[in-house]
Amino acid sequence: MAPTESTILSNYLTIAAKLPAIITLEQFTAFFPRSQQSNPQIRSLYRHLQHQRNATVDAVTENIAAEEKHGKALRRETARSRREAAEHEADPELQIENALFGDDSGHSSRHTLQSVLSVMESAVADLEAEIRQLEAEEAALIHSVQRAVGGLSDLRYGRLSNAHLPEEVIQGLKGLQEQCHAKK
């Protein structure tokens, strides 16, 4: 069975998002000067960051669940709307008969074989143009989905499109370290 949207979102946004999966306490401690690495406040800071990260992951998990419920409600509403539209839709055979032979209200617009053929040829041309347009949209959507899937597989296997991300994280942590020293 294909994975659901919520399964995909949970796998990519929550499973590997816990702080110990990103950086261990030992790695975090290594960012501080050697003279401060045994400071118990580093462990406290790490635990605080871990708590904040867990709260964020919990919020993401709740949002995924809420969106899943919202999606189910939208699907039910769409199905209901389609059923109602199908119930109120006019009979296509009756519409064709009225167009060809006129309705019973006294308006008689009889078509000849040539006029029906020209109308049908025009309709065929319109349908073929619409099919070409839909095929182009389909190709664009497939390309977009393939790019998104490729991006997600990069995350799963640790290949990031932004090769400078690790350095940016280290710089951010150094900035945090400098702010910690400045507050002392």
N, C-alpha and C positions, 0 to 999 in steps of 0.2 A: 504494500500500500504506500502511496506517495506521502511524504511528510506534509503535515498541515502547516499553515502559515504560523500558527503559534509555536509549533515545534521548531521550525526554522529560526524564528526570532529568539526563542529561549536558548537554543543551542549556540547561536552566534552572539547574543547580547548578555547572557547571564552566566553560563557555565564557566567560561574562562575569565569572568570579570571580577572574581574575588581577588582581594589584594595579595594574598599569598601566592596566587597563580601568576601574578604580574611581577611581584618583587618580594623576596623573603625578608625576614627581619635581619638576617645577616647581611644581605645585599644592601638593605636600607641603611644599616648601621655603618657600612663601609663608606657611605657618602659623607660622613661626618669626619672631622679631624681625629686623628688617632688619640689625641689627649681627651677627647669627649666621647669616644666610642663606648666606654664603660658607664657612661652617665645613664641612670635609670629613667631619665626623662625621654631618652630616645625610644625606649621600649614603650613608654606611655604615649609618646607621639605616634608611634607606629600603630598601637592599639586604637588610638583615636582615629587615625586615617582608615584603619580597617573597619571600625564601626561606621564611619561616614560612607565608605565604599559599600558595605553591606546594606546600609539604608538606601543607597542609590539603586543597588541591584534589586532590593525588595520593591522599590517604587517602580522600576522597569517591569518586574514580574507582574505587579498589580496592573500596570498599564496594558501589558500584553493580554492579561485575562479580561480586562474591561473592553479592549478592542475586539477580542474574540466574541464576547457577548454582543457587542454592538454590531459586529459583522453578521452574526446569526440573526439578529433582529432585522437588519437590512435585507438579508436574503428572504426572510419570511415576508416582509413588506413587499418586496419585489415580486415574489411568487403570487401574493394576494392581488397585487395590482395587475399582473398578467392575467390571472384568472378572471378578474372583473372586466378587463379589456376584451378578453375572448368572449365573455358572455354578451357584451354590448356591441361586438363587432358585427357589421352587416354581412349578410350572406354574399360571398363573392360571385356565386353563380347568378344570383338575382341581379346584382349590379351589372354583370355582363349582359344578361338578357335585357335589362332596361336600356343599356347603351345601344344594343343592336336593334331592338324592336320597339323601343320607347316604353314608358311606363303606362300604367292604366289611367293616368290623370288627363288623358286627352292629348298630350304632347306626343306627337309621333315623329321621331327622327330616325327613319329607316336608313340603314347603311347599305351601300352596294358592296359587292365583292371587292372592288378596287379600293373603296374607302376603308374597308376593314383591313385589307392587306397593307395599305400604307400606314395605318395606325399601328398595326402589329409590327411592321418593320421598324418603325420609329421606336416602339417600346423595346424591341430586341436590341437596337443600337444603344438605347439608354441603359438597359440592363448590362450589356457588355462593358460599357464605360464605367458603370458602378462596380462591376466585378474587378476591373483593372485597378480602380482606385482602392477597393478593399484589399486586393492582393498586395498593393504597394504599402498600405498601412500595416498589413500582416507582416510583411518583410521587415518593416521598421520596428515593429513590436518585438519580433523574434530577435533582431539584432540587439535591441535594448535589454531584453531578458538575458541573452547570452553574455553581454557585458556585465550585468549585475551578478550573474552566477559566477563568472570568472573572478570578479572582485571578492565575492564571498569565499571562494575556494582559496584565494590568496590569504585571507584572514585565518582560515582553518589550518592551513599548512605553514603559517608563519612567514609568508612572503608578503611584505607590505609594499604597496605602490609608492609610499613615501619612505624612501630609504633613510631619510634624515630623522625619522620619528624617534629612534632610540636616543640620538644626541639631543633632540629637543626635550625629551623627558628628563634626561640627565641635567640639562641646563635649568629646567624648571625646578628640579630638586635642589640644585645648587642655589638657586634664588631663594628657595624656601629655607635652606640652611643659613644663608646670609641674613635673612629676616629673623631667624631664630637667634642668631648671634647679636643682631642689632637690638633686640628686645631685652637682652640680659643686662 
